[in-house]
Amino acid sequence: VENDAVVALALRKDNEFEEVSIADPSDFMASS
């Protein structure tokens, strides 16, 4: 069960990171 929880946390972090990286490029392009 602990392993599943760790995997779920890792997937959640990946999803959050993907959302951030998807939102960032437009901000980065606008600022540069």
Secondary structure, 3 states (H helix, E strand, C coil): CHHHHHHHHHHHHHHHHHHHHHHHHHHHHHHC
